């Protein structure tokens, strides 16, 4: 599959050697004196993201030396495609301290730009595919990254529940999957009352998006993604600063679609199901109110402690629906709590699981692909703090602490006991630009989950 910034052929190429700080010193000793002198005079030290061209006698570029820092990872080369001269095609030199696969992944990540409303000021430098790289796998990763980031970056005016459904439908059509959806008042007749309650105040109809793909007799993997296309906070209205980035509150949906694309593009031998409850949390006369009591698909009545805790409400119906099919693996992604951000910051999603083996496997996979997660406890002694006064459970606790843990405990009530389940509380946003990670939408943990699935179902 074509991947921006990577090419199969070129009339002329420039070799690029990518070196760690330690590897650079040894490599420099092997270079001709002209090259070594040039690099030393420019104080090149192979710091991450650094690069220097080595000139020919006529002034043209003979080669490029790029720094990887201390340890190469998927972001190490991320700055290069938009930093090197635009008209070059480079090849990865065999003396490099990074594998061709990892370098290609890093290069592809660095080529991403969101261009829906403004053209890019330049095109990325091209990399000739390194030998031995599985172009389909790297291409699937690059496409998934771009898909997820584009969905999160698109403002709510152009990314409502209907547009989110369109994106899922396009993915289903691309890979031969099937898509169904339940809209508006039909959510009530189809027993999805919590999704309806959260989304009913918007002029854009709420919906439940349901994508399936793969052989019926393959292991069942179900992904559930929070699809709040814009979150005002409802009657518990957010402040202006709190609402500023709420177009990203459908980041969980973006993550599950990104994982789904990789699963389908690489033909992983699973029966995949993707469930996305898609709503706006809007404020109108019929919006849910604090202390309202709502039914759910599972028959559990929930008391609304805060209308800004709407993500867990729609996920309650989504998880209950998913468990009716008895999947072998259930994973949900959600931009769910500020408490997880307070605990871990924006770069480290919190994850919870009812299975120690499942938790261990996703942590190991995340570390392997530079997409780390951090394990959090399902501390069930906190559950009494979520007791409802007039219903089975409240959506929030009776104190201001540990909301990420309490949100996970709330969701667990809607997961069948026998279902291995992983909950990821992520942020889906880069606050500042870094190599391979421009400011804006991100799909933290999606690469980790796909790597875990790949290891599990195609070892």
NURO-502256 format. One line per field, with one value per residue (C-alpha): residue number from 1; x, y, z. Coordinates in nm, 4 decimals. Example, Ala and Ser with C-alpha at 12.3 -4.5 7.8 and 13.67 -1.06 7.14 Angstrom:
REM residues 2
i <- c(1, 2) $
u <- c(1.2300, 1.3670) $
v <- c(-0.4500, -0.1060) $
w <- c(0.7800, 0.7140) $
***
This chain:
REM residues 459
i <- c(1, 2, 3, 4, 5, 6, 7, 8, 9, 10, 11, 12, 13, 14, 15, 16, 17, 18, 19, 20, 21, 22, 23, 24, 25, 26, 27, 28, 29, 30, 31, 32, 33, 34, 35, 36, 37, 38, 39, 40, 41, 42, 43, 44, 45, 46, 47, 48, 49, 50, 51, 52, 53, 54, 55, 56, 57, 58, 59, 60, 61, 62, 63, 64, 65, 66, 67, 68, 69, 70, 71, 72, 73, 74, 75, 76, 77, 78, 79, 80, 81, 82, 83, 84, 85, 86, 87, 88, 89, 90, 91, 92, 93, 94, 95, 96, 97, 98, 99, 100, 101, 102, 103, 104, 105, 106, 107, 108, 109, 110, 111, 112, 113, 114, 115, 116, 117, 118, 119, 120, 121, 122, 123, 124, 125, 126, 127, 128, 129, 130, 131, 132, 133, 134, 135, 136, 137, 138, 139, 140, 141, 142, 143, 144, 145, 146, 147, 148, 149, 150, 151, 152, 153, 154, 155, 156, 157, 158, 159, 160, 161, 162, 163, 164, 165, 166, 167, 168, 169, 170, 171, 172, 173, 174, 175, 176, 177, 178, 179, 180, 181, 182, 183, 184, 185, 186, 187, 188, 189, 190, 191, 192, 193, 194, 195, 196, 197, 198, 199, 200, 201, 202, 203, 204, 205, 206, 207, 208, 209, 210, 211, 212, 213, 214, 215, 216, 217, 218, 219, 220, 221, 222, 223, 224, 225, 226, 227, 228, 229, 230, 231, 232, 233, 234, 235, 236, 237, 238, 239, 240, 241, 242, 243, 244, 245, 246, 247, 248, 249, 250, 251, 252, 253, 254, 255, 256, 257, 258, 259, 260, 261, 262, 263, 264, 265, 266, 267, 268, 269, 270, 271, 272, 273, 274, 275, 276, 277, 278, 279, 280, 281, 282, 283, 284, 285, 286, 287, 288, 289, 290, 291, 292, 293, 294, 295, 296, 297, 298, 299, 300, 301, 302, 303, 304, 305, 306, 307, 308, 309, 310, 311, 312, 313, 314, 315, 316, 317, 318, 319, 320, 321, 322, 323, 324, 325, 326, 327, 328, 329, 330, 331, 332, 333, 334, 335, 336, 337, 338, 339, 340, 341, 342, 343, 344, 345, 346, 347, 348, 349, 350, 351, 352, 353, 354, 355, 356, 357, 358, 359, 360, 361, 362, 363, 364, 365, 366, 367, 368, 369, 370, 371, 372, 373, 374, 375, 376, 377, 378, 379, 380, 381, 382, 383, 384, 385, 386, 387, 388, 389, 390, 391, 392, 393, 394, 395, 396, 397, 398, 399, 400, 401, 402, 403, 404, 405, 406, 407, 408, 409, 410, 411, 412, 413, 414, 415, 416, 417, 418, 419, 420, 421, 422, 423, 424, 425, 426, 427, 428, 429, 430, 431, 432, 433, 434, 435, 436, 437, 438, 439, 440, 441, 442, 443, 444, 445, 446, 447, 448, 449, 450, 451, 452, 453, 454, 455, 456, 457, 458, 459) $
u <- c(0.0000, 0.1318, 0.2665, 0.3389, 0.7129, 0.8190, 0.8900, 0.9752, 1.2105, 1.4124, 1.6464, 1.8966, 1.9305, 2.1433, 2.2664, 2.1632, 2.3369, 2.1385, 2.3515, 2.3140, 2.5377, 2.7582, 2.7606, 2.8566, 3.1955, 3.2960, 3.1608, 3.3457, 3.6796, 3.6233, 3.5548, 3.7953, 3.9696, 3.7759, 3.4426, 3.5559, 3.6980, 3.3778, 3.1618, 3.3902, 3.4021, 3.0210, 3.0136, 2.7869, 2.7065, 2.4236, 2.1648, 1.8107, 1.6635, 1.9926, 2.1300, 2.4105, 2.4773, 2.8241, 2.9052, 3.0574, 3.3529, 3.1104, 2.8821, 2.6137, 2.5077, 2.7172, 2.5532, 2.3546, 2.4327, 2.1355, 2.1286, 1.9142, 2.0078, 2.0772, 1.8163, 1.6349, 1.2574, 0.9588, 0.9992, 1.3775, 1.3601, 1.0303, 1.1773, 1.3731, 1.1047, 1.0096, 1.3644, 1.5730, 1.5644, 1.2300, 1.3633, 1.5819, 1.5243, 1.7321, 1.8315, 1.9092, 2.2783, 2.3708, 2.5987, 2.2979, 2.2156, 1.8474, 1.6586, 1.4978, 1.1552, 1.1817, 1.3286, 1.0470, 0.7852, 0.9496, 0.9777, 0.6112, 0.5010, 0.6999, 0.5327, 0.1872, 0.0270, -0.3392, -0.4293, -0.8092, -0.8306, -0.4802, -0.2261, 0.1059, 0.3850, 0.6030, 0.6096, 0.8155, 1.1526, 1.1206, 1.2737, 1.3411, 1.1855, 1.4632, 1.5292, 1.3405, 1.0679, 0.7095, 0.5592, 0.2015, 0.2493, 0.4264, 0.1726, -0.1150, 0.0458, 0.0945, -0.2607, -0.4046, -0.2032, -0.3236, -0.6844, -0.6976, -0.5205, -0.7406, -1.0572, -0.9463, -0.8146, -1.1325, -1.3471, -1.6895, -1.8632, -1.7374, -1.7053, -2.0394, -2.2009, -2.2993, -1.9478, -1.8002, -2.0339, -1.9208, -1.5595, -1.6472, -1.8493, -1.5611, -1.3310, -1.5787, -1.6117, -1.2334, -1.1794, -1.4961, -1.6552, -2.0202, -2.1601, -2.4930, -2.6130, -2.9047, -3.0075, -3.2136, -3.5349, -3.4614, -3.2003, -3.4882, -3.6700, -3.3381, -3.2646, -2.9785, -3.1345, -2.8141, -2.6727, -3.0022, -3.0175, -2.6760, -2.7227, -3.0876, -3.0312, -2.8244, -2.9664, -2.7378, -2.8952, -2.7074, -2.6287, -2.4709, -2.2214, -2.1478, -1.8777, -1.7977, -1.5262, -1.3640, -1.4603, -1.7461, -1.5469, -1.2331, -1.1523, -1.3828, -1.2197, -1.4449, -1.3351, -1.5569, -1.4728, -1.6160, -1.7537, -1.8506, -1.8067, -1.8283, -1.8610, -2.0041, -2.0358, -2.4147, -2.5808, -2.2485, -2.1154, -1.7420, -1.5432, -1.4198, -1.0734, -1.2200, -1.4267, -1.1484, -1.0317, -1.3519, -1.3577, -1.1105, -1.3636, -1.4280, -1.0642, -1.1638, -1.3626, -1.0633, -0.8407, -1.0679, -1.0979, -0.7191, -0.6729, -0.9457, -0.7747, -0.4497, -0.6285, -0.8146, -0.5301, -0.2967, -0.5714, -0.5322, -0.7215, -0.9906, -1.3604, -1.3480, -1.6327, -1.6145, -1.8855, -1.8991, -2.1703, -2.1585, -2.3202, -2.2874, -2.3116, -2.5158, -2.7169, -3.0849, -3.4201, -3.4234, -3.0611, -3.0010, -2.9706, -2.7811, -2.9716, -3.1607, -3.1919, -3.1407, -3.1988, -2.9264, -2.9170, -2.7999, -3.0900, -2.8723, -3.0202, -2.7682, -2.7924, -2.6345, -2.3919, -2.2398, -2.3559, -1.9915, -1.9268, -2.1192, -1.8579, -1.9014, -2.2797, -2.2699, -1.9962, -2.2227, -2.4606, -2.1768, -2.0003, -2.3218, -2.4041, -2.0526, -2.0698, -2.3923, -2.1849, -1.9348, -1.6151, -1.2855, -1.1364, -1.3027, -1.1104, -1.2493, -1.0775, -1.2004, -1.0869, -1.2559, -1.1124, -0.9016, -0.7883, -0.5851, -0.4123, -0.3379, -0.1898, 0.0096, 0.0183, -0.0764, 0.1746, 0.0896, -0.2610, -0.3981, -0.5168, -0.7281, -0.8068, -0.9849, -0.7116, -0.3494, -0.2343, -0.4130, -0.2651, 0.0859, 0.0579, -0.0555, 0.2125, 0.4822, 0.3492, 0.3294, 0.6899, 0.7974, 0.6426, 0.7082, 0.3419, 0.3521, 0.0605, 0.0526, -0.1400, -0.3950, -0.5850, -0.9526, -0.9636, -1.3065, -1.3044, -1.3776, -1.7012, -1.9206, -1.8350, -2.0380, -2.3550, -2.6666, -2.9127, -3.2120, -3.0565, -2.8125, -2.5036, -2.3981, -2.1830, -1.9301, -1.7922, -1.8759, -1.5295, -1.3052, -1.0288, -0.9383, -1.2084, -1.0118, -1.0340, -1.4003, -1.4858, -1.3224, -1.5145, -1.8359, -1.7631, -1.6760, -2.0361, -2.1409, -1.8814, -1.9666, -1.7608, -1.6238, -1.5113, -1.1411, -1.1577, -0.9140, -1.0096, -0.7804, -0.8241, -0.6295, -0.6005, -0.5596, -0.3782, -0.0241, 0.0098, 0.3278, 0.5002, 0.7728, 0.9460, 0.6823, 0.4106, 0.2712, 0.0593, -0.3008, -0.4800, -0.3073, -0.4056, -0.2150, -0.2345, -0.3754, -0.0373, 0.0152, -0.3182, -0.2609, 0.0843, -0.0686, -0.3320, -0.0688, 0.1425, -0.1569, -0.3202, -0.0212, 0.2817) $
v <- c(0.0000, 0.3502, 0.5261, 0.8977, 0.9596, 0.6067, 0.5031, 0.1796, 0.3228, 0.6361, 0.7584, 0.8894, 0.8458, 0.9818, 0.7427, 0.8247, 0.6698, 0.6855, 0.6464, 0.6400, 0.8650, 0.5692, 0.4192, 0.7502, 0.7657, 0.4228, 0.4955, 0.8274, 0.6537, 0.4532, 0.7559, 0.9303, 1.2279, 1.4713, 1.3410, 1.3140, 1.6676, 1.8075, 1.6439, 1.7467, 2.1079, 2.1115, 1.9621, 1.6807, 1.4516, 1.2237, 1.3777, 1.2594, 1.4452, 1.6019, 1.5670, 1.6970, 1.6621, 1.5659, 1.7545, 1.6327, 1.8269, 2.0049, 2.1042, 1.8424, 1.6135, 1.2981, 1.1536, 1.2449, 1.1564, 1.1531, 1.1179, 0.8690, 0.9712, 0.6965, 0.4392, 0.4183, 0.3920, 0.4582, 0.8358, 0.8567, 0.9503, 1.1342, 1.4813, 1.3924, 1.3775, 1.7421, 1.8630, 1.7215, 1.8833, 1.8152, 1.7006, 1.4189, 1.0449, 0.8871, 0.5280, 0.3836, 0.2939, -0.0538, 0.0964, 0.2463, 0.1641, 0.1024, -0.1705, -0.0956, -0.1821, 0.0563, 0.3319, 0.2975, 0.3131, 0.6211, 0.7852, 0.7168, 0.8649, 1.1799, 1.2295, 1.2892, 1.6324, 1.7298, 1.9010, 1.9073, 2.2862, 2.4075, 2.2718, 2.1514, 2.4037, 2.1282, 1.7602, 1.5124, 1.3943, 1.0472, 0.7313, 0.4312, 0.1314, -0.0440, -0.4032, -0.6742, -0.4486, -0.5792, -0.2886, -0.4001, -0.4023, -0.0658, 0.0745, -0.0419, 0.1270, 0.4512, 0.4521, 0.3732, 0.6544, 0.9015, 0.7809, 0.8137, 1.1494, 1.2903, 1.1868, 1.3496, 1.6642, 1.7289, 1.9866, 1.8872, 2.0848, 1.8231, 1.5233, 1.4470, 1.1079, 1.0769, 1.1555, 0.9102, 0.6476, 0.7426, 0.6804, 0.3382, 0.2530, 0.3510, 0.1235, -0.1645, -0.1199, -0.1022, -0.4354, -0.6293, -0.5854, -0.5219, -0.2162, -0.1560, 0.1320, 0.2292, 0.5954, 0.8310, 0.7012, 0.3475, 0.3305, 0.3047, 0.0255, -0.1602, -0.1356, 0.1145, 0.3717, 0.5111, 0.6029, 0.7711, 0.9633, 1.1212, 1.2115, 1.3121, 1.6850, 1.7317, 1.8253, 1.5483, 1.2115, 0.9748, 0.6303, 0.2943, 0.1995, -0.1725, -0.3043, -0.6735, -0.8459, -1.1868, -1.5501, -1.6428, -1.9320, -1.7281, -1.6064, -1.3180, -0.9828, -0.6880, -0.3253, -0.0568, 0.3100, 0.6179, 0.8397, 1.1689, 1.3976, 1.7087, 1.7376, 2.0564, 1.8924, 1.9223, 2.0892, 2.0526, 2.2862, 2.2913, 2.6143, 2.7728, 2.6254, 2.2860, 2.2835, 2.4009, 2.0554, 1.8591, 1.7722, 1.5036, 1.3341, 1.0819, 0.9745, 0.6312, 0.5763, 0.6931, 0.4439, 0.1450, 0.2319, 0.2645, -0.0781, -0.2237, -0.0962, -0.2681, -0.5918, -0.6017, -0.4744, -0.7451, -1.0110, -1.1117, -1.4403, -1.3059, -1.2329, -0.8579, -0.6484, -0.2718, -0.0980, 0.2815, 0.4670, 0.8066, 1.1153, 1.4847, 1.5754, 1.8870, 2.1202, 2.1666, 2.1407, 1.7615, 1.7073, 1.4730, 1.6488, 1.5801, 1.3306, 1.1872, 0.8089, 0.6211, 0.2620, 0.0702, -0.2250, -0.4563, -0.3618, -0.1677, 0.1696, 0.4516, 0.7805, 1.0815, 1.2414, 1.4715, 1.5178, 1.5694, 1.2022, 1.1006, 0.8767, 0.5975, 0.6162, 0.5445, 0.2838, 0.1007, 0.0099, -0.0577, -0.3001, -0.4786, -0.5261, -0.6553, -0.9160, -1.0707, -1.2283, -1.3708, -1.2378, -1.4015, -1.0578, -0.7225, -0.3930, -0.0450, 0.2876, 0.6166, 0.9708, 0.9234, 1.1044, 1.3999, 1.1948, 0.9658, 1.2715, 1.4078, 1.0725, 0.9977, 1.3018, 1.3102, 1.0593, 0.7561, 0.6079, 0.4286, 0.0735, -0.1612, -0.5280, -0.8175, -1.0474, -1.0362, -1.2171, -0.9703, -0.6775, -0.8198, -0.8858, -0.5338, -0.3726, -0.5854, -0.5081, -0.1359, -0.1248, -0.3107, -0.0513, 0.2630, 0.2997, 0.2554, 0.2109, 0.2040, -0.0545, 0.0748, -0.1285, -0.2168, -0.1342, -0.2688, -0.1209, 0.2115, 0.0824, 0.1658, 0.5305, 0.5074, 0.3857, 0.5479, 0.7023, 0.5931, 0.3673, 0.0775, 0.2916, 0.6532, 0.7610, 0.9276, 0.8749, 1.0692, 1.2273, 1.4050, 1.1440, 0.8500, 0.9081, 0.7028, 0.3993, 0.4604, 0.5052, 0.1690, 0.0071, 0.1543, 0.0094, -0.3317, -0.3638, -0.3878, -0.6510, -1.0192, -1.1961, -1.4529, -1.1970, -1.1013, -0.7209, -0.4343, -0.0708, 0.2066, 0.5625, 0.7702, 1.1366, 1.1235, 1.4550, 1.5900, 1.9209, 2.0207, 1.9072, 1.6452, 1.4301, 1.2125, 1.3596, 1.6947, 1.8941, 1.7718, 1.4412, 1.1201, 0.7552, 0.6565, 0.2841, 0.1840, 0.0585, -0.1260, -0.3048, -0.4057, -0.5396, -0.7413, -0.8832, -0.9616, -1.1503, -1.3370, -1.4432, -1.4575, -1.5383) $
w <- c(0.0000, -0.0785, 0.2297, 0.2365, 0.2449, 0.1445, -0.2151, -0.3972, -0.6590, -0.7286, -1.0011, -0.7479, -0.3727, -0.0902, 0.1791, 0.5347, 0.8312, 1.1566, 1.4679, 1.8440, 2.0503, 2.1443, 1.7964, 1.6391, 1.8102, 1.6802, 1.3321, 1.3151, 1.3706, 1.0516, 0.8297, 0.5918, 0.7497, 0.5274, 0.6603, 1.0222, 1.0178, 0.8694, 1.1366, 1.4229, 1.3021, 1.3105, 1.6648, 1.5515, 1.8469, 1.7216, 1.9515, 1.8844, 1.5870, 1.4779, 1.1255, 0.9097, 0.5401, 0.4187, 0.0965, -0.2240, -0.3631, -0.5996, -0.3108, -0.3674, -0.0798, -0.0583, 0.2529, 0.5614, 0.9214, 1.1602, 1.5374, 1.7275, 2.0821, 2.3335, 2.2344, 1.9005, 1.9144, 1.6902, 1.7278, 1.6735, 1.3052, 1.3313, 1.2772, 0.9642, 0.6910, 0.7469, 0.8241, 0.5380, 0.1929, 0.0300, -0.3076, -0.1752, -0.1697, 0.1063, 0.1722, 0.5143, 0.5269, 0.6492, 0.9166, 1.0964, 1.4587, 1.3881, 1.2040, 0.8710, 1.0109, 1.3063, 1.0907, 0.8354, 1.1110, 1.2589, 0.9186, 0.8381, 1.1719, 1.0997, 0.7624, 0.9114, 0.8749, 0.9178, 0.5899, 0.5773, 0.6077, 0.5259, 0.2810, 0.4145, 0.3655, 0.2186, 0.1308, 0.3322, 0.2167, 0.0662, 0.2064, -0.0166, 0.1551, 0.3521, 0.2495, 0.4321, 0.5716, 0.5608, 0.3706, 0.4376, 0.8155, 0.8246, 0.5820, 0.8010, 1.1007, 0.9110, 0.7761, 1.1189, 1.2755, 1.0128, 1.0370, 1.4141, 1.4254, 1.1480, 1.3310, 1.6559, 1.4882, 1.2903, 1.4729, 1.5973, 1.3233, 1.0767, 1.3098, 1.4687, 1.5274, 1.1593, 1.0354, 1.2839, 1.1418, 0.7899, 0.8894, 1.0310, 0.7208, 0.4909, 0.6908, 0.6699, 0.2936, 0.2493, 0.4236, 0.3475, 0.6884, 0.7730, 0.9468, 1.1154, 1.3281, 1.5500, 1.5478, 1.7602, 1.9139, 1.7908, 2.0666, 2.3113, 2.1298, 2.0862, 2.4599, 2.4508, 2.6838, 2.8344, 2.4928, 2.4056, 2.7330, 2.6936, 2.3271, 2.3125, 2.3771, 2.0604, 1.7208, 1.5877, 1.6581, 1.8901, 1.7571, 1.8242, 1.5515, 1.5144, 1.2773, 1.2292, 1.0265, 0.9975, 1.0116, 1.2444, 1.3894, 1.4670, 1.8212, 1.9108, 1.9847, 2.0625, 2.0857, 2.2400, 2.1913, 2.3575, 2.0814, 2.2478, 1.9484, 2.1613, 2.5376, 2.6838, 3.0237, 3.0035, 3.3023, 3.4840, 3.2180, 3.1569, 3.1755, 2.8538, 2.9039, 2.9911, 2.6733, 2.4433, 2.3326, 2.3710, 2.0028, 2.1150, 2.3428, 2.0666, 2.0881, 2.2176, 1.8979, 1.6929, 1.8757, 1.8141, 1.4444, 1.4222, 1.5842, 1.3623, 1.0490, 1.1438, 1.2332, 0.9022, 0.6827, 0.8149, 0.8030, 1.1648, 1.2220, 1.4568, 1.4528, 1.5105, 1.6440, 1.6993, 1.9012, 1.9200, 2.1107, 1.9340, 2.0863, 2.1576, 2.5252, 2.4564, 2.6762, 2.5972, 2.7702, 2.7542, 2.8583, 3.1486, 3.4835, 3.8058, 4.0224, 3.7243, 3.7354, 3.4087, 3.2999, 3.1170, 2.8835, 3.1609, 3.3876, 3.6308, 3.7264, 3.7464, 3.9307, 3.7572, 3.9991, 3.7371, 3.3773, 3.2787, 3.3587, 3.0474, 2.8858, 3.1380, 3.0888, 2.7149, 2.7617, 3.0071, 2.7250, 2.4809, 2.7157, 2.8085, 2.4404, 2.3709, 2.6481, 2.5164, 2.2393, 2.4926, 2.3288, 2.4131, 2.4639, 2.5359, 2.5234, 2.5662, 2.4997, 2.6421, 2.7095, 3.0420, 3.3428, 3.4422, 3.7406, 3.5147, 3.3693, 3.7160, 3.8165, 3.5017, 3.2738, 2.9072, 2.7703, 2.9814, 2.9591, 3.2618, 3.2112, 3.4209, 3.3744, 3.5402, 3.4035, 3.5211, 3.2061, 2.9809, 3.1707, 3.1497, 2.7771, 2.6865, 2.9043, 2.7389, 2.3909, 2.4655, 2.5806, 2.2662, 2.0310, 2.2393, 2.3283, 2.7070, 2.9457, 3.3248, 3.5302, 3.7791, 4.0399, 4.0359, 4.4051, 4.4880, 4.8384, 4.6643, 4.5156, 4.8192, 4.7625, 4.4391, 4.6044, 4.4633, 4.7065, 4.4974, 4.2343, 4.2042, 4.1512, 4.1111, 3.8199, 4.0518, 4.4014, 4.7147, 4.7250, 4.4757, 4.4649, 4.2376, 3.9772, 3.7224, 3.9533, 4.0328, 3.6645, 3.5903, 3.8776, 3.7380, 3.3929, 3.5404, 3.6618, 3.2958, 3.1996, 3.2334, 3.5004, 3.2566, 2.9953, 2.9919, 2.9858, 2.9480, 3.0052, 2.8787, 3.0060, 2.7549, 2.6494, 2.2672, 2.2464, 2.2116, 2.3925, 2.2103, 1.8909, 1.9158, 1.6534, 1.4881, 1.7114, 1.5952, 1.8337, 1.8259, 1.7985, 1.8995, 1.9408, 2.2525, 2.3293, 1.9881, 1.8673, 2.1952, 2.1679, 1.8065, 1.8927, 2.1760, 1.9387, 1.6757, 1.9278, 2.0626, 1.7363, 1.4997, 1.7157) $
***
